[in-house]
Amino acid sequence: MKFIMNYVFVLILIIWCNFGSTASLARVLNFFDIAEIWDWSLAFVMGGALVL
């Protein structure tokens, strides 16, 4: 039962990230590029993951 709950949670997380376009490669690369154009939007996603 625990395995199924984990699977469902991960599936929801993947769908949520794709829906919010946080899985975009350009967005992720801009998040790690703090020297030029820093994309701060993924900071909220990572902050939410830390809370969970």
Backbone as a chain_set.jsonl record, in Angstrom:
{"seq": "MKFIMNYVFVLILIIWCNFGSTASLARVLNFFDIAEIWDWSLAFVMGGALVL", "coords": {"N": [[0.823, -1.191, 0.0], [1.955, 1.226, 0.758], [3.827, 1.572, -1.242], [2.198, 2.03, -3.467], [0.98, 4.441, -2.756], [3.236, 6.12, -2.717], [3.941, 5.983, -5.419], [1.701, 7.191, -6.632], [1.897, 9.777, -5.54], [4.352, 10.669, -6.63], [3.693, 10.613, -9.327], [1.696, 12.59, -9.43], [3.291, 14.782, -8.726], [5.066, 14.907, -10.916], [3.28, 15.5, -12.991], [2.347, 17.969, -12.065], [4.711, 19.535, -12.15], [5.241, 19.544, -14.899], [2.942, 20.8, -15.807], [3.194, 23.344, -14.727], [5.385, 24.198, -16.086], [7.886, 23.918, -14.943], [9.634, 21.975, -15.475], [11.055, 22.608, -17.648], [13.964, 22.69, -19.59], [15.45, 24.999, -20.207], [14.55, 26.763, -18.237], [15.469, 25.537, -15.907], [18.25, 25.619, -16.332], [18.625, 28.402, -16.353], [18.023, 28.903, -13.721], [20.224, 27.885, -12.346], [22.185, 29.528, -13.319], [23.439, 31.978, -11.895], [25.001, 34.147, -12.373], [24.312, 35.643, -14.623], [21.385, 35.82, -15.967], [19.206, 35.238, -13.645], [16.78, 32.927, -12.875], [14.322, 33.122, -10.721], [12.024, 31.748, -10.186], [12.028, 28.981, -9.768], [12.994, 28.798, -7.24], [10.888, 29.02, -5.459], [9.622, 26.595, -5.917], [11.566, 24.784, -5.054], [11.728, 25.588, -2.394], [9.175, 24.887, -1.527], [9.404, 22.135, -1.771], [11.263, 21.607, 0.21], [9.775, 22.169, 2.461], [7.941, 20.124, 2.436]], "CA": [[0.0, 0.0, 0.0], [2.843, 2.378, 0.832], [4.424, 1.707, -2.566], [1.192, 2.621, -4.35], [0.835, 5.851, -2.362], [4.424, 6.818, -3.208], [3.834, 6.049, -6.874], [0.676, 8.202, -6.946], [2.433, 11.086, -5.184], [5.363, 11.032, -7.621], [2.982, 10.873, -10.567], [1.086, 13.92, -9.276], [4.378, 15.754, -8.739], [5.55, 15.027, -12.295], [2.255, 16.218, -13.754], [2.34, 19.355, -11.583], [5.901, 20.22, -12.668], [5.066, 19.755, -16.33], [1.868, 21.77, -15.995], [3.729, 24.657, -14.386], [6.57, 24.359, -16.935], [9.117, 23.945, -14.155], [10.512, 20.934, -15.988], [11.698, 23.121, -18.852], [15.42, 22.677, -19.464], [15.933, 26.38, -20.207], [14.23, 27.35, -16.93], [16.383, 24.941, -14.921], [19.587, 26.168, -16.569], [18.625, 29.792, -15.902], [18.018, 28.918, -12.263], [21.589, 27.653, -11.879], [23.061, 30.572, -13.852], [23.195, 33.152, -11.052], [25.871, 35.247, -12.788], [23.694, 36.472, -15.665], [19.932, 35.965, -15.839], [18.8, 34.245, -12.655], [15.339, 32.674, -12.869], [14.022, 32.886, -9.308], [10.753, 31.047, -10.021], [12.236, 27.63, -9.237], [13.302, 28.888, -5.811], [9.65, 28.717, -4.748], [9.391, 25.152, -6.045], [12.519, 24.11, -4.165], [11.307, 25.909, -1.032], [8.026, 24.043, -1.22], [9.881, 20.758, -1.606], [11.913, 21.511, 1.514], [8.737, 22.158, 3.483], [7.341, 18.78, 2.459]], "C": [[0.871, 1.26, 0.0], [3.492, 2.641, -0.533], [3.453, 2.392, -3.527], [1.007, 4.101, -4.018], [2.03, 6.674, -2.835], [4.366, 7.003, -4.714], [2.838, 7.137, -7.292], [1.209, 9.597, -6.65], [3.465, 11.553, -6.208], [4.705, 11.354, -8.96], [2.311, 12.25, -10.541], [2.157, 15.001, -9.339], [4.913, 15.97, -10.152], [4.55, 15.807, -13.149], [2.239, 17.684, -13.358], [3.535, 20.135, -12.139], [5.786, 20.485, -14.159], [3.98, 20.777, -16.617], [2.36, 23.188, -15.721], [4.987, 25.011, -15.144], [7.851, 24.508, -16.121], [10.084, 22.873, -14.606], [11.226, 21.371, -17.264], [13.208, 23.204, -18.637], [15.989, 24.099, -19.409], [15.686, 27.047, -18.859], [15.178, 26.829, -15.854], [17.791, 25.499, -15.094], [19.681, 27.62, -16.139], [18.591, 29.896, -14.382], [19.433, 28.743, -11.719], [22.574, 28.704, -12.36], [22.825, 31.864, -13.075], [24.051, 34.343, -11.47], [25.182, 36.178, -13.783], [22.198, 36.67, -15.409], [19.447, 34.865, -14.892], [17.287, 34.138, -12.654], [14.948, 32.25, -11.459], [12.775, 32.036, -9.101], [10.923, 29.626, -9.468], [12.617, 27.647, -7.759], [12.062, 28.586, -4.979], [9.336, 27.218, -4.793], [10.308, 24.398, -5.092], [12.184, 24.387, -2.697], [10.113, 25.07, -0.604], [8.411, 22.59, -1.019], [10.568, 20.589, -0.256], [10.879, 21.467, 2.647], [8.101, 20.771, 3.589], [8.308, 17.805, 3.082]], "O": [[0.558, 2.239, -0.678], [3.68, 3.792, -0.926], [3.859, 3.245, -4.314], [0.891, 4.924, -4.926], [1.86, 7.8, -3.303], [4.707, 8.07, -5.224], [3.114, 7.913, -8.206], [0.991, 10.515, -7.441], [3.451, 12.717, -6.609], [5.13, 12.281, -9.649], [2.36, 12.985, -11.527], [1.936, 16.043, -9.956], [5.185, 17.106, -10.541], [4.938, 16.671, -13.936], [2.129, 18.556, -14.22], [3.378, 21.283, -12.556], [6.193, 21.545, -14.632], [4.089, 21.543, -17.575], [1.975, 24.126, -16.419], [5.6, 26.041, -14.864], [8.798, 25.157, -16.567], [11.236, 22.855, -14.17], [11.928, 20.574, -17.887], [13.67, 23.727, -17.623], [16.913, 24.365, -18.64], [16.524, 27.816, -18.387], [15.633, 27.585, -14.997], [18.455, 25.818, -14.107], [20.711, 28.037, -15.611], [19.079, 30.875, -13.818], [19.801, 29.384, -10.735], [23.695, 28.767, -11.856], [22.098, 32.744, -13.536], [23.845, 35.448, -10.967], [25.444, 37.381, -13.783], [21.807, 37.599, -14.703], [19.296, 33.71, -15.29], [16.587, 35.132, -12.459], [15.224, 31.12, -11.056], [12.482, 31.638, -7.973], [10.04, 29.129, -8.769], [12.566, 26.609, -7.098], [12.161, 27.971, -3.917], [8.843, 26.65, -3.819], [9.872, 23.476, -4.403], [12.341, 23.506, -1.851], [10.043, 24.601, 0.532], [7.819, 21.892, -0.196], [10.461, 19.528, 0.359], [11.09, 20.807, 3.664], [7.767, 20.307, 4.679], [7.999, 16.619, 3.197]]}, "num_chains": 1, "name": "protein.A"}
